[in-house]
């Protein structure tokens, strides 16, 4: 997706998440990945300062 979709409450059929990528004509300001199932989230790194 390249535009905001505030009414989207679930991913499209056949998908588990939605990827938002900004482009010149879209309304997104930064890359984002929306995952709708907490069990599908896996941390890849732990950064400690």
N, C-alpha and C positions, 0 to 999 in steps of 0.2 A: 504494500500500500504506500502511496505517496501523499495521501491526504488524511486529515483527522476524521475519525468516525466514532463520535462519542456514543452513538446508539448501539454499537457492536458489543454484545454481551457474551458472545461465544464465537469460536473460530468457524470458518466456513466448513461445510460438510466434507469429511475426509481429511481434515487437518487438525492438529493439536495446538497450534499457536499461530500468531500473525506477526509478520516482520514489517516494520515501517521504515522506509528509507526516504530521506528527503531528496527532492530534486528542485530545479529552478522554478517549476510551475506549481509545485505542491505546497501544502501548508505545514508540513512537519519541519521542525528545526534541527532535529538530531535523529540518529538511528535508534530504534527501540525494538525490543522483542517482547511481545505480550504472550504469556503462557497462562492458560485458564485453569490448569490443574496443578495444585501445589505439589503433588507427588511426582510431577514431571520435571521439577526444578532440581538440578544437581550442581552444587558448587564445584568449580574447576580449580580455583586457587584460594589460598588464604594468605592475606598480606598483613603482616604485623609490623607496626612502627615502634 
